[in-house]
Amino acid sequence: MKTLLGCIADDLTGATDLANNLVRAGMRVVQMIGVPDEKATVDADAIVVAIKSRTIPAAEAVAQSIEACRWLRKRGAEQIYFKVCSTFDSSPRGNIGPVIEALMEELGCDFSVVTPAFPEARRTVFNGHLFVDGVPLSETGMRNHPLTPMKDANLVSVLAAQLDPAKGRRVGLIDFRTVAQSSEAIRREMDRLRGEGVSIAIGDAINNEDLMRLGAAVKGAALVTAASGLAIGLPANWGIGPAGSSCGLPQAAGRKAIVAGSCSTATNAQVRHFVESGGQAFQLRPVDLDADSEMQVAKTLDWAERCWTKRPDIPLLVYSTAEPTSVRAAQERLGVDRAGALIEQALSAIARGLVERGAGQLILAGGETAGACIHALNIRQMQIGPQIDPGVPWCYASSPVSRAGNLHVALKSGNFGSENFFTRAFTLIA
């Protein structure tokens, strides 16, 4: 089977978010964790390669993205989709801009459309500005993100600042008036912008209809850059439509666990809801991990085993999620890198320990957390299943750590999911 769409996602939760929308739109999708070796074979309409490139040095992000692009093109991918977060979070120097420029050069393309809009998750782009639930990005909790604080909602200026001045690429805008008309109007505007020397254009989108028109407009384009929202408008370009058979998974079994490392506003609310609803939870703090990380991991796993011995059916939550003031205090005491590394290492060891103790249904909250945990579980490929909330599906994966050899896993971006996500998710695969 020929691969039609090749996707490069800059983190793991974003990859499953994209795969989820492609499956809902009818594509058969396989997600790979990291760039596979040359011998890997995949039978799918779309392949999503998840790499951890959002917060690493720009040169490394570029190198990994180009490697993924070449692997996908060898599998026949007709279009490359660079998947970024719907909050467009990045540093002033990248990595979104440098990766886009490198992919354009690799693919020989002189114009590309960019939109992080995902209206189902309340992310919209209007006049080039990104809004989250109607609030400018720079006025949301993303302004306090510990790694990629977003203090400007104007995507035209944010992206322009990340491009290499020596290459002379300009960023333009396809505004909401044009997008609301038709895909033909969008293509005419793309041609006009290209004629004016614009190489990259931010596309407005305030609803799914806008995304469908944008999706049709980029048919045949070598490269698109977007959050997962644009994915709903692409399968139709190959004559593919929604099909229920594309998201079936085997029946779930095993104990239930949640590992949360994100400190986003949404995940903080989900942790509070779980705890206030009577859920069993264990909190990890960076300062305690700094004192004796191994002891804290062992203490957490002993707690989990005691809970499951009494009630093997209950979901357990292990979290380092905290409010911004607590995060800043830990970073000031330990340093940003040290605090983050302690949490990542501990949560990944705990996730592995929970699966070794029989967890077969696992929720991982936060991109960095998910990446570290999936690596610890030695998962290389996932089958995408039904949606829990916009942007978050259940997946099915093989892991040598699992007692049964397989497990169901949900990778939740920190900003995604309803307040009751942690409790409701397990009811959808029971």
C-alpha positions as CSV (number, residue, x, y, z in Angstrom):
1,M,0.0,0.0,0.0
2,K,1.4,3.4,-1.0
3,T,1.8,6.0,1.7
4,L,0.0,9.2,0.7
5,L,0.7,11.5,3.5
6,G,3.9,11.7,5.5
7,C,3.8,13.5,8.8
8,I,6.6,14.8,11.0
9,A,5.4,15.7,14.5
10,D,7.6,17.8,16.9
11,D,6.5,15.9,19.9
12,L,4.7,12.7,20.9
13,T,1.4,13.9,22.1
14,G,1.1,16.1,19.1
15,A,1.7,13.1,16.9
16,T,-1.2,11.2,18.3
17,D,-3.3,14.3,18.1
18,L,-2.6,14.5,14.4
19,A,-3.1,10.8,13.8
20,N,-6.4,11.0,15.6
21,N,-7.8,13.6,13.2
22,L,-6.6,11.7,10.2
23,V,-8.2,8.5,11.4
24,R,-11.5,10.3,12.1
25,A,-11.3,11.6,8.5
26,G,-11.0,8.0,7.2
27,M,-7.3,7.4,6.8
28,R,-5.5,4.3,8.0
29,V,-2.7,5.6,10.2
30,V,0.3,4.2,11.9
31,Q,2.4,6.3,14.3
32,M,6.1,5.6,14.6
33,I,8.1,6.7,17.6
34,G,11.3,8.2,16.3
35,V,12.6,7.7,12.7
36,P,12.4,4.0,11.9
37,D,15.3,2.1,10.4
38,E,15.4,1.6,6.6
39,K,14.0,-2.0,6.9
40,A,10.8,-0.9,8.6
41,T,7.6,-1.7,6.6
42,V,4.3,0.1,7.2
43,D,1.0,-0.5,5.6
44,A,-1.0,2.8,6.0
45,D,-2.5,5.7,4.1
46,A,-0.6,8.1,6.4
47,I,2.5,7.6,8.6
48,V,3.1,9.9,11.5
49,V,6.7,10.0,12.7
50,A,7.0,11.5,16.2
51,I,10.3,13.1,17.1
52,K,11.1,15.1,20.2
53,S,12.2,18.3,18.5
54,R,10.2,21.1,20.0
55,T,12.6,22.2,22.7
56,I,16.0,20.8,21.5
57,P,18.6,23.0,19.8
58,A,17.4,24.2,16.4
59,A,20.2,22.5,14.5
60,E,19.2,19.1,16.0
61,A,15.5,19.7,15.3
62,V,16.4,20.4,11.7
63,A,18.5,17.3,11.4
64,Q,15.9,15.0,12.9
65,S,13.1,16.5,10.7
66,I,15.1,16.1,7.5
67,E,15.9,12.5,8.4
68,A,12.2,11.9,9.0
69,C,11.3,13.6,5.7
70,R,13.7,11.5,3.7
71,W,12.4,8.3,5.3
72,L,8.8,9.2,4.5
73,R,9.5,10.2,0.9
74,K,11.2,6.8,0.4
75,R,7.9,5.3,1.4
76,G,6.1,7.2,-1.3
77,A,4.7,10.1,0.7
78,E,3.2,12.6,-1.8
79,Q,2.9,15.5,0.8
80,I,4.8,16.3,4.0
81,Y,2.9,17.6,7.0
82,F,5.0,19.3,9.6
83,K,2.9,19.1,12.8
84,V,3.4,21.8,15.4
85,C,1.5,22.5,18.6
86,S,-1.9,24.4,18.4
87,T,-0.4,26.9,20.7
88,F,2.6,27.3,18.3
89,D,4.9,27.2,21.3
90,S,8.5,27.7,20.4
91,S,11.5,29.8,21.4
92,P,12.3,33.2,19.8
93,R,14.9,31.4,17.7
94,G,12.8,28.4,16.7
95,N,12.3,25.6,16.3
96,I,9.3,26.0,14.0
97,G,10.9,28.6,11.6
98,P,14.2,26.8,11.1
99,V,12.5,23.4,10.4
100,I,10.0,24.9,7.9
101,E,12.9,26.6,6.0
102,A,14.9,23.3,6.0
103,L,12.0,21.3,4.8
104,M,11.2,23.8,2.1
105,E,14.8,23.5,0.8
106,E,14.7,19.7,1.1
107,L,11.4,19.5,-0.9
108,G,12.3,22.3,-3.4
109,C,9.2,24.3,-2.5
110,D,9.0,28.1,-2.7
111,F,5.7,28.6,-0.9
112,S,4.1,27.0,2.1
113,V,1.0,27.5,4.2
114,V,1.0,27.5,8.0
115,T,-1.9,27.3,10.5
116,P,-2.1,26.1,14.0
117,A,-5.9,26.5,14.1
118,F,-7.9,23.7,15.8
119,P,-11.4,25.0,16.5
120,E,-12.6,21.8,18.1
121,A,-9.9,22.4,20.8
122,R,-10.8,26.1,20.9
123,R,-7.7,27.3,19.0
124,T,-8.5,29.8,16.3
125,V,-6.5,32.1,14.1
126,F,-8.0,35.5,13.2
127,N,-6.1,38.3,11.3
128,G,-2.9,36.2,11.9
129,H,-3.4,36.2,15.7
130,L,-3.8,32.9,17.7
131,F,-6.6,32.7,20.2
132,V,-7.2,30.0,22.8
133,D,-10.8,29.8,23.9
134,G,-11.3,33.4,22.6
135,V,-8.3,34.8,24.5
136,P,-5.1,35.9,22.7
137,L,-2.4,33.4,23.2
138,S,-0.1,35.9,25.0
139,E,-2.8,36.4,27.7
140,T,-3.3,32.7,28.4
141,G,-1.3,30.3,30.7
142,M,1.1,29.8,27.8
143,R,2.8,33.1,28.7
144,N,4.2,31.2,31.8
145,H,5.2,28.0,30.0
146,P,8.4,26.8,31.7
147,L,10.2,26.0,28.4
148,T,8.5,27.9,25.6
149,P,6.7,31.0,27.0
150,M,4.5,32.6,24.4
151,K,4.3,36.4,24.8
152,D,3.1,37.3,21.4
153,A,-0.2,36.2,19.7
154,N,0.7,37.6,16.3
155,L,1.9,34.5,14.4
156,V,3.2,36.6,11.4
157,S,5.7,38.3,13.6
158,V,6.4,35.3,15.8
159,L,7.4,33.2,12.7
160,A,9.2,36.0,10.9
161,A,11.5,36.4,13.9
162,Q,12.5,32.7,13.6
163,L,13.5,32.8,9.9
164,D,17.1,33.2,8.7
165,P,17.5,36.8,7.5
166,A,20.1,35.7,5.1
167,K,17.6,33.5,3.2
168,G,15.2,36.5,2.7
169,R,12.0,34.6,3.2
170,R,8.9,36.8,4.1
171,V,5.8,35.8,6.0
172,G,2.4,36.9,4.8
173,L,-1.2,36.3,5.8
174,I,-4.2,34.6,4.1
175,D,-6.9,36.4,6.1
176,F,-10.3,35.2,7.2
177,R,-12.2,37.0,4.5
178,T,-10.4,35.0,1.8
179,V,-10.5,31.7,3.7
180,A,-14.3,32.1,4.1
181,Q,-14.9,32.3,0.4
182,S,-13.6,29.1,-1.2
183,S,-10.5,27.0,-1.8
184,E,-10.2,28.6,-5.2
185,A,-10.0,32.1,-3.6
186,I,-7.3,30.8,-1.2
187,R,-5.3,29.5,-4.1
188,R,-5.6,32.8,-5.9
189,E,-4.3,34.6,-2.8
190,M,-1.5,32.1,-2.5
191,D,-0.4,32.9,-6.0
192,R,-0.7,36.7,-5.3
193,L,1.4,36.4,-2.2
194,R,4.0,34.3,-4.0
195,G,4.2,37.0,-6.7
196,E,4.9,39.6,-4.0
197,G,7.8,37.6,-2.7
198,V,6.1,36.0,0.2
199,S,7.4,32.4,0.9
200,I,5.3,31.4,4.0
201,A,1.7,32.4,4.7
202,I,-0.2,32.1,8.0
203,G,-3.8,30.9,7.2
204,D,-6.7,32.2,9.3
205,A,-9.3,29.7,10.4
206,I,-12.1,30.2,12.9
207,N,-14.1,27.0,12.3
208,N,-13.9,23.6,10.7
209,E,-15.3,24.8,7.4
210,D,-12.3,27.2,7.1
211,L,-10.0,24.2,7.7
212,M,-11.8,22.2,5.0
213,R,-11.3,25.0,2.5
214,L,-7.6,25.4,3.5
215,G,-7.1,21.6,3.2
216,A,-8.5,21.6,-0.4
217,A,-6.4,24.6,-1.3
218,V,-3.2,22.9,-0.4
219,K,-3.9,19.8,-2.5
220,G,-0.6,18.9,-4.3
221,A,1.5,21.2,-2.1
222,A,4.8,19.7,-1.2
223,L,4.7,21.0,2.4
224,V,2.1,22.1,4.9
225,T,2.8,23.2,8.5
226,A,-0.1,23.0,11.0
227,A,-1.5,21.7,14.2
228,S,-3.7,18.7,13.9
229,G,-6.8,20.7,12.8
230,L,-5.8,20.9,9.1
231,A,-5.8,17.2,9.0
232,I,-9.6,17.0,8.7
233,G,-9.3,18.7,5.3
234,L,-6.6,16.6,3.7
235,P,-7.8,13.0,3.2
236,A,-10.5,14.1,0.8
237,N,-7.7,15.3,-1.5
238,W,-7.1,11.6,-2.2
239,G,-10.8,10.6,-2.3
240,I,-10.8,9.3,1.3
241,G,-13.8,9.8,3.6
242,P,-14.7,8.9,7.2
243,A,-14.9,5.2,7.9
244,G,-15.6,3.6,11.3
245,S,-13.4,0.7,10.7
246,S,-10.3,2.9,10.7
247,C,-10.3,3.3,14.5
248,G,-11.0,-0.1,16.0
249,L,-8.8,-1.4,18.8
250,P,-8.6,-4.7,20.7
251,Q,-10.4,-4.9,24.1
252,A,-8.7,-3.2,27.0
253,A,-7.5,-5.1,30.0
254,G,-5.2,-4.6,33.1
255,R,-4.9,-2.0,35.8
256,K,-5.5,1.7,35.2
257,A,-2.9,4.5,35.7
258,I,-2.3,8.1,34.9
259,V,1.1,9.8,34.9
260,A,1.0,13.6,34.6
261,G,3.9,15.9,34.2
262,S,2.4,18.8,32.4
263,C,1.9,22.0,34.4
264,S,-0.6,23.5,31.9
265,T,-3.8,25.2,33.1
266,A,-5.8,22.3,31.6
267,T,-3.8,19.6,33.3
268,N,-3.8,21.4,36.6
269,A,-7.6,21.5,36.4
270,Q,-7.8,17.8,35.5
271,V,-5.6,16.9,38.5
272,R,-7.7,18.9,40.9
273,H,-10.9,17.4,39.5
274,F,-9.5,13.8,39.9
275,V,-8.4,14.5,43.5
276,E,-11.5,16.3,44.6
277,S,-13.6,13.5,43.1
278,G,-12.0,11.1,45.5
279,G,-9.3,9.7,43.2
280,Q,-6.2,8.1,44.6
281,A,-3.2,10.3,43.8
282,F,0.5,10.7,44.6
283,Q,2.4,14.0,44.0
284,L,6.1,14.2,43.1
285,R,8.1,17.4,43.9
286,P,11.4,18.3,42.3
287,V,13.0,19.2,45.6
288,D,12.2,15.7,47.0
289,L,13.6,14.1,43.9
290,D,16.7,16.1,44.1
291,A,17.3,14.8,47.7
292,D,16.8,11.1,46.7
293,S,15.1,10.3,43.4
294,E,15.4,6.5,43.6
295,M,13.8,6.5,47.0
296,Q,10.9,8.7,45.8
297,V,10.3,6.4,42.8
298,A,10.3,3.3,45.0
299,K,8.0,5.0,47.5
300,T,5.6,5.9,44.7
301,L,5.5,2.3,43.3
302,D,5.0,0.8,46.8
303,W,2.0,3.2,47.3
304,A,0.6,2.1,43.9
305,E,0.9,-1.6,44.8
306,R,-0.8,-1.1,48.1
307,C,-3.7,0.7,46.5
308,W,-4.2,-1.9,43.8
309,T,-3.9,-4.8,46.3
310,K,-7.0,-3.3,48.1
311,R,-8.8,-2.3,44.9
312,P,-7.3,-3.6,41.6
313,D,-9.9,-1.8,39.5
314,I,-9.3,1.8,40.5
315,P,-7.3,4.3,38.4
316,L,-4.2,5.8,40.2
317,L,-2.7,9.2,39.4
318,V,1.0,10.0,39.8
319,Y,1.7,13.7,39.1
320,S,4.3,16.4,39.2
321,T,1.7,18.9,37.9
322,A,1.9,22.2,39.8
323,E,0.8,25.8,39.6
324,P,3.2,28.4,37.9
325,T,4.4,29.8,41.2
326,S,5.5,26.4,42.5
327,V,7.2,25.6,39.1
328,R,9.1,28.9,39.2
329,A,10.2,28.3,42.8
330,A,11.6,24.8,41.9
331,Q,13.4,26.2,38.9
332,E,15.0,29.0,40.9
333,R,16.2,26.5,43.5
334,L,17.4,23.7,41.1
335,G,17.7,25.4,37.7
336,V,15.3,24.9,34.8
337,D,17.2,22.0,33.2
338,R,17.8,20.2,36.5
339,A,14.2,20.4,37.7
340,G,12.9,19.2,34.3
341,A,15.3,16.3,34.1
342,L,14.5,15.1,37.6
343,I,10.8,15.0,36.9
344,E,11.2,13.4,33.4
345,Q,13.5,10.7,34.7
346,A,11.3,9.9,37.7
347,L,8.0,9.8,35.8
348,S,9.4,7.6,33.1
349,A,10.7,5.1,35.7
350,I,7.4,5.2,37.5
351,A,5.4,4.6,34.3
352,R,7.6,1.6,33.6
353,G,7.1,0.3,37.1
354,L,3.4,0.7,36.9
355,V,3.2,-1.3,33.7
356,E,5.4,-4.0,35.2
357,R,2.9,-4.2,38.0
358,G,0.0,-4.8,35.7
359,A,-1.1,-1.5,34.3
360,G,-2.6,-2.1,30.9
361,Q,-4.5,1.2,30.5
362,L,-2.2,4.1,30.8
363,I,-2.7,7.9,30.3
364,L,0.3,10.1,29.9
365,A,-0.2,13.8,30.3
366,G,2.3,16.3,28.8
367,G,4.5,16.1,25.7
368,E,7.8,15.8,27.6
369,T,6.4,13.3,30.0
370,A,4.8,11.2,27.2
371,G,8.1,11.1,25.3
372,A,10.1,10.0,28.2
373,C,7.6,7.3,29.3
374,I,7.1,5.9,25.8
375,H,10.9,5.6,25.6
376,A,11.1,3.8,29.0
377,L,8.4,1.4,27.8
378,N,10.3,0.7,24.6
379,I,7.3,1.4,22.4
380,R,8.2,2.0,18.7
381,Q,4.8,1.9,17.0
382,M,1.2,2.6,17.8
383,Q,-2.2,1.8,16.3
384,I,-4.5,4.8,16.6
385,G,-8.0,4.2,18.0
386,P,-11.1,6.1,19.1
387,Q,-11.1,9.7,20.3
388,I,-11.5,10.5,24.0
389,D,-11.5,14.3,23.6
390,P,-10.5,16.5,20.6
391,G,-6.9,15.8,19.9
392,V,-6.5,12.8,22.2
393,P,-7.2,9.2,21.1
394,W,-6.7,5.8,22.7
395,C,-3.8,3.9,21.1
396,Y,-2.7,0.3,21.2
397,A,1.0,-0.6,21.4
398,S,3.3,-3.4,22.0
399,S,5.7,-3.1,24.9
400,P,8.1,-5.7,26.3
401,V,7.6,-4.2,29.7
402,S,3.9,-5.2,29.7
403,R,2.8,-8.5,31.3
404,A,0.5,-9.1,28.3
405,G,3.0,-7.7,25.9
406,N,0.5,-5.0,24.8
407,L,-1.3,-2.0,26.4
408,H,-3.7,0.8,25.7
409,V,-2.1,4.2,26.0
410,A,-3.5,7.8,25.7
411,L,-1.0,10.6,25.1
412,K,-2.6,13.8,26.2
413,S,-1.1,17.2,25.3
414,G,-0.9,19.3,28.4
415,N,-3.4,21.9,27.2
416,F,-6.0,19.3,25.9
417,G,-8.9,17.5,27.4
418,S,-12.0,18.3,29.5
419,E,-11.8,18.8,33.3
420,N,-13.0,15.2,33.9
421,F,-10.7,13.7,31.3
422,F,-8.8,11.5,33.7
423,T,-11.9,9.7,35.0
424,R,-13.9,9.7,31.8
425,A,-11.2,8.3,29.5
426,F,-11.3,4.9,31.1
427,T,-15.0,4.5,30.6
428,L,-14.5,4.7,26.8
429,I,-12.5,1.5,26.6
430,A,-14.0,-0.5,29.4
